[in-house]
Amino acid sequence: MPVDVTWWGHATCTVEDSGVRVLTDPLFVRRLAHLRRRRGAVPPPEAAVADAVLVSHLHRDHLHLPSLARLAGGTRLVVPHGAARAVPGLSRLGLELTEVSPGEEICVGDVTVRAVPALHDGRRIPVGPHRSPALGYVITGEARTYFAGDTGLFDSMAAEVGPIDLALLPVGGWGPYLGHGHLDAGRAAQAVAALGPRSAVPVHYGTYWPIGLDGVRPHEFYAPGEEFVRKTARLAPEVSVHRLGHGERWRPEVSW
């Protein structure tokens, strides 16, 4: 199937489908506040080359202005509705800004991107009211790829997302505890069972970790990917799970 996925670490992926390069939640730094990149090199310049960039929500590890500044001027940037008001710096990047709400679609070449709901606090923490929803996106070209962003499980997830071939699902975070509005490895495996893709890739784990906690429960840093593979094999054995290394590119064998 002519779709390629590259995982750059955390929630940053490149999805190439029908000649279109789509980049998700770009984060191109070694350190972000109290977080330090513990695995994988900072993505190379080629990672910032994209026809469209999708931002799932306004948290700084997903909407990172210095990383967005690495994009070429005029690049299409898709963000949740209200993002430009909540993050004024977006309008100064020289990008083609498009705000979307759940259910809305945009076209980029031969690819359609549809925004879908996510169960997550999407505001620009720690300041400001809750002005923007958290989103996931379904990228449809020759395949249907679901990028979940950051989300918890919710009852209507499968109905909102619809049929998909490939799921890019968060399975961890940047600390040992995940609260409401997140998927850990077990909940992500439940999501796979509900969504029914042919292939799945774990993301949002094993990249950034709080400074000073390197020696505290270190298995919590890298274990979610392996745990997701095991739990998905039990809950959805028909789904092929591929755990990517940082910077690894993969072509899944899925089809309509």
KETOR-250116 format. One record per residue (C-alpha): residue number from 1; residue in three letters; x, z negated, y. Coordinates in nm, 2 decimals. Layout:
BEGIN
pado;fikol;u;w;v
NUM;Ala;X;Z;Y .
...
// end
This chain:
BEGIN
pado;fikol;u;w;v
1;Met;0.00;0.00;0.00 .
2;Pro;0.15;0.10;0.34 .
3;Val;0.15;-0.25;0.49 .
4;Asp;0.47;-0.45;0.55 .
5;Val;0.49;-0.82;0.65 .
6;Thr;0.80;-0.99;0.79 .
7;Trp;0.80;-1.37;0.83 .
8;Trp;1.03;-1.48;1.11 .
9;Gly;0.95;-1.85;1.07 .
10;His;0.67;-2.09;1.17 .
11;Ala;0.36;-1.88;1.26 .
12;Thr;0.56;-1.58;1.37 .
13;Cys;0.50;-1.27;1.16 .
14;Thr;0.52;-0.89;1.20 .
15;Val;0.25;-0.69;1.03 .
16;Glu;0.32;-0.32;1.01 .
17;Asp;0.01;-0.11;0.92 .
18;Ser;-0.07;0.26;0.99 .
19;Gly;0.23;0.30;1.21 .
20;Val;0.13;0.00;1.43 .
21;Arg;0.35;-0.31;1.47 .
22;Val;0.15;-0.63;1.53 .
23;Leu;0.34;-0.96;1.61 .
24;Thr;0.18;-1.30;1.57 .
25;Asp;0.25;-1.62;1.77 .
26;Pro;0.61;-1.54;1.87 .
27;Leu;0.84;-1.83;1.89 .
28;Phe;1.20;-1.72;1.94 .
29;Val;1.39;-2.04;2.02 .
30;Arg;1.62;-2.29;1.85 .
31;Arg;1.46;-2.59;2.01 .
32;Leu;1.12;-2.67;2.15 .
33;Ala;1.08;-3.01;2.31 .
34;His;1.14;-3.26;2.03 .
35;Leu;1.15;-2.99;1.76 .
36;Arg;1.46;-2.82;1.64 .
37;Arg;1.48;-2.51;1.42 .
38;Arg;1.62;-2.64;1.09 .
39;Arg;1.60;-2.32;0.88 .
40;Gly;1.64;-1.95;0.95 .
41;Ala;1.82;-1.80;1.24 .
42;Val;1.64;-1.74;1.57 .
43;Pro;1.47;-1.40;1.52 .
44;Pro;1.67;-1.10;1.64 .
45;Pro;1.57;-0.87;1.92 .
46;Glu;1.39;-0.64;1.68 .
47;Ala;1.14;-0.91;1.62 .
48;Ala;1.01;-0.88;1.97 .
49;Val;0.93;-0.51;1.93 .
50;Ala;0.55;-0.47;1.89 .
51;Asp;0.26;-0.25;1.98 .
52;Ala;0.04;-0.56;2.01 .
53;Val;0.10;-0.93;2.01 .
54;Leu;-0.17;-1.18;1.89 .
55;Val;-0.17;-1.54;2.01 .
56;Ser;-0.40;-1.77;1.81 .
57;His;-0.42;-2.06;2.05 .
58;Leu;-0.26;-2.23;2.35 .
59;His;-0.03;-2.49;2.19 .
60;Arg;0.33;-2.44;2.30 .
61;Asp;0.45;-2.36;1.95 .
62;His;0.21;-2.07;1.93 .
63;Leu;0.18;-1.96;2.30 .
64;His;0.54;-1.99;2.42 .
65;Leu;0.60;-1.83;2.75 .
66;Pro;0.98;-1.78;2.72 .
67;Ser;0.93;-1.61;2.39 .
68;Leu;0.66;-1.38;2.53 .
69;Ala;0.90;-1.30;2.82 .
70;Arg;1.12;-1.12;2.56 .
71;Leu;0.85;-0.86;2.50 .
72;Ala;0.87;-0.52;2.66 .
73;Gly;0.68;-0.48;2.98 .
74;Gly;0.33;-0.34;2.92 .
75;Thr;0.30;-0.47;2.56 .
76;Arg;-0.06;-0.55;2.46 .
77;Leu;-0.10;-0.93;2.45 .
78;Val;-0.42;-1.05;2.29 .
79;Val;-0.51;-1.42;2.37 .
80;Pro;-0.82;-1.64;2.33 .
81;His;-1.08;-1.62;2.61 .
82;Gly;-0.98;-1.85;2.90 .
83;Ala;-0.61;-1.84;2.83 .
84;Ala;-0.51;-1.68;3.15 .
85;Arg;-0.68;-1.95;3.35 .
86;Ala;-0.54;-2.23;3.14 .
87;Val;-0.18;-2.09;3.14 .
88;Pro;-0.13;-1.92;3.47 .
89;Gly;0.22;-1.80;3.37 .
90;Leu;0.07;-1.55;3.14 .
91;Ser;-0.03;-1.32;3.43 .
92;Arg;0.33;-1.31;3.55 .
93;Leu;0.48;-1.17;3.23 .
94;Gly;0.41;-0.80;3.31 .
95;Leu;0.21;-0.76;2.98 .
96;Glu;-0.13;-0.59;2.92 .
97;Leu;-0.34;-0.90;2.88 .
98;Thr;-0.66;-0.89;2.67 .
99;Glu;-0.88;-1.20;2.62 .
100;Val;-1.11;-1.22;2.32 .
101;Ser;-1.37;-1.44;2.17 .
102;Pro;-1.47;-1.47;1.80 .
103;Gly;-1.63;-1.15;1.68 .
104;Glu;-1.47;-0.93;1.94 .
105;Glu;-1.26;-0.63;1.83 .
106;Ile;-0.98;-0.43;1.99 .
107;Cys;-0.82;-0.11;1.88 .
108;Val;-0.44;-0.05;1.88 .
109;Gly;-0.36;0.30;1.75 .
110;Asp;-0.52;0.33;1.41 .
111;Val;-0.55;-0.04;1.37 .
112;Thr;-0.85;-0.26;1.46 .
113;Val;-0.80;-0.63;1.54 .
114;Arg;-1.10;-0.86;1.51 .
115;Ala;-1.09;-1.22;1.64 .
116;Val;-1.24;-1.48;1.41 .
117;Pro;-1.30;-1.85;1.45 .
118;Ala;-1.05;-2.12;1.36 .
119;Leu;-1.11;-2.50;1.32 .
120;His;-0.84;-2.63;1.55 .
121;Asp;-0.80;-2.78;1.90 .
122;Gly;-0.70;-2.48;2.10 .
123;Arg;-0.64;-2.63;2.45 .
124;Arg;-0.31;-2.64;2.63 .
125;Ile;-0.21;-2.99;2.54 .
126;Pro;-0.14;-3.24;2.70 .
127;Val;-0.31;-3.13;3.02 .
128;Gly;-0.63;-2.95;3.11 .
129;Pro;-0.97;-2.94;2.96 .
130;His;-1.05;-2.76;2.64 .
131;Arg;-1.09;-2.41;2.79 .
132;Ser;-1.00;-2.18;2.51 .
133;Pro;-1.10;-2.15;2.14 .
134;Ala;-0.85;-2.14;1.86 .
135;Leu;-0.86;-1.81;1.68 .
136;Gly;-0.76;-1.62;1.37 .
137;Tyr;-0.73;-1.25;1.35 .
138;Val;-0.82;-0.98;1.09 .
139;Ile;-0.59;-0.68;1.12 .
140;Thr;-0.75;-0.37;0.97 .
141;Gly;-0.57;-0.04;0.91 .
142;Glu;-0.49;0.08;0.56 .
143;Ala;-0.52;-0.29;0.46 .
144;Arg;-0.71;-0.59;0.58 .
145;Thr;-0.47;-0.87;0.68 .
146;Tyr;-0.60;-1.22;0.79 .
147;Phe;-0.37;-1.42;1.01 .
148;Ala;-0.52;-1.76;1.03 .
149;Gly;-0.32;-1.91;1.31 .
150;Asp;-0.37;-2.28;1.29 .
151;Thr;-0.69;-2.39;1.13 .
152;Gly;-0.86;-2.64;0.90 .
153;Leu;-1.11;-2.55;0.63 .
154;Phe;-1.46;-2.49;0.74 .
155;Asp;-1.78;-2.39;0.55 .
156;Ser;-1.82;-2.05;0.70 .
157;Met;-1.46;-1.94;0.68 .
158;Ala;-1.51;-1.67;0.41 .
159;Ala;-1.82;-1.53;0.58 .
160;Glu;-1.65;-1.52;0.92 .
161;Val;-1.33;-1.36;0.79 .
162;Gly;-1.49;-1.12;0.55 .
163;Pro;-1.32;-0.92;0.27 .
164;Ile;-0.94;-0.91;0.30 .
165;Asp;-0.65;-0.79;0.11 .
166;Leu;-0.38;-1.02;0.24 .
167;Ala;-0.39;-1.38;0.38 .
168;Leu;-0.12;-1.53;0.60 .
169;Leu;-0.21;-1.90;0.59 .
170;Pro;-0.05;-2.21;0.75 .
171;Val;0.05;-2.46;0.48 .
172;Gly;0.24;-2.72;0.69 .
173;Gly;0.36;-2.81;1.03 .
174;Trp;0.64;-2.98;1.21 .
175;Gly;0.60;-3.33;1.08 .
176;Pro;0.51;-3.51;0.76 .
177;Tyr;0.14;-3.57;0.85 .
178;Leu;-0.13;-3.32;0.92 .
179;Gly;-0.47;-3.43;1.06 .
180;His;-0.80;-3.27;1.10 .
181;Gly;-0.79;-2.90;1.20 .
182;His;-0.49;-2.81;0.98 .
183;Leu;-0.43;-2.67;0.64 .
184;Asp;-0.18;-2.84;0.41 .
185;Ala;-0.08;-2.67;0.09 .
186;Gly;-0.38;-2.80;-0.10 .
187;Arg;-0.64;-2.70;0.16 .
188;Ala;-0.47;-2.37;0.20 .
189;Ala;-0.51;-2.31;-0.17 .
190;Gln;-0.87;-2.39;-0.14 .
191;Ala;-0.90;-2.14;0.14 .
192;Val;-0.74;-1.87;-0.08 .
193;Ala;-1.00;-1.95;-0.35 .
194;Ala;-1.28;-1.91;-0.10 .
195;Leu;-1.14;-1.60;0.08 .
196;Gly;-1.05;-1.41;-0.24 .
197;Pro;-0.76;-1.19;-0.11 .
198;Arg;-0.54;-1.00;-0.35 .
199;Ser;-0.22;-1.15;-0.20 .
200;Ala;-0.13;-1.45;0.01 .
201;Val;0.18;-1.56;0.21 .
202;Pro;0.24;-1.92;0.32 .
203;Val;0.35;-1.96;0.68 .
204;His;0.38;-2.24;0.95 .
205;Tyr;0.62;-2.46;0.75 .
206;Gly;0.99;-2.51;0.68 .
207;Thr;1.12;-2.40;1.02 .
208;Tyr;1.09;-2.67;1.29 .
209;Trp;1.13;-3.04;1.24 .
210;Pro;1.14;-3.34;1.48 .
211;Ile;1.49;-3.43;1.60 .
212;Gly;1.60;-3.75;1.43 .
213;Leu;1.38;-3.71;1.13 .
214;Asp;1.61;-3.49;0.92 .
215;Gly;1.67;-3.77;0.68 .
216;Val;1.32;-3.90;0.67 .
217;Arg;1.11;-3.76;0.38 .
218;Pro;1.31;-3.43;0.40 .
219;His;1.10;-3.28;0.11 .
220;Glu;0.80;-3.27;0.35 .
221;Phe;0.99;-3.01;0.54 .
222;Tyr;1.03;-2.74;0.27 .
223;Ala;0.79;-2.85;0.00 .
224;Pro;0.46;-2.71;0.14 .
225;Gly;0.55;-2.35;0.04 .
226;Glu;0.63;-2.44;-0.32 .
227;Glu;0.33;-2.66;-0.34 .
228;Phe;0.11;-2.39;-0.21 .
229;Val;0.23;-2.15;-0.48 .
230;Arg;0.16;-2.41;-0.75 .
231;Lys;-0.19;-2.51;-0.63 .
232;Thr;-0.30;-2.15;-0.56 .
233;Ala;-0.20;-2.06;-0.92 .
234;Arg;-0.43;-2.33;-1.04 .
235;Leu;-0.73;-2.27;-0.80 .
236;Ala;-0.70;-1.89;-0.77 .
237;Pro;-0.48;-1.75;-1.05 .
238;Glu;-0.59;-1.39;-0.97 .
239;Val;-0.42;-1.41;-0.63 .
240;Ser;-0.06;-1.30;-0.60 .
241;Val;0.14;-1.55;-0.38 .
242;His;0.47;-1.45;-0.23 .
243;Arg;0.68;-1.71;-0.06 .
244;Leu;0.90;-1.53;0.20 .
245;Gly;1.24;-1.64;0.33 .
246;His;1.30;-1.64;0.70 .
247;Gly;1.34;-1.28;0.82 .
248;Glu;1.23;-1.14;0.48 .
249;Arg;1.02;-0.83;0.48 .
250;Trp;0.77;-0.77;0.20 .
251;Arg;0.53;-0.50;0.10 .
252;Pro;0.24;-0.65;-0.10 .
253;Glu;0.08;-0.45;-0.38 .
254;Val;-0.28;-0.47;-0.26 .
255;Ser;-0.54;-0.20;-0.20 .
256;Trp;-0.90;-0.15;-0.08 .
// end
